[in-house]
Amino acid sequence: MSYPRRSKKRITYHGRSGYPIIHQADSGKLYIMVRAKGGGVKRLYHGSKYQVNGKVEKLNLADA
């Protein structure tokens, strides 16, 4: 697959729900860009943990 590409599945991340654009780093890891606390953006990598409504989830971009 070529990257960047839009996710086929709806993903909820940082309180937002949508179809994010999936990027690939030079190392081959997949990530999405999310809003950072205090402004700006940061990378949320495949396999990283994040919270949705107080529940910890793991970001799975392999099947997204």
Buried (B, 14 or more C-beta within 10 A) or exposed (E): EEEEEEBEEEBEBBEEEEEBEBBBEEEEBBBBBBEEEEEEEEBBEBEEEBEEEEEEBEBEBEEB
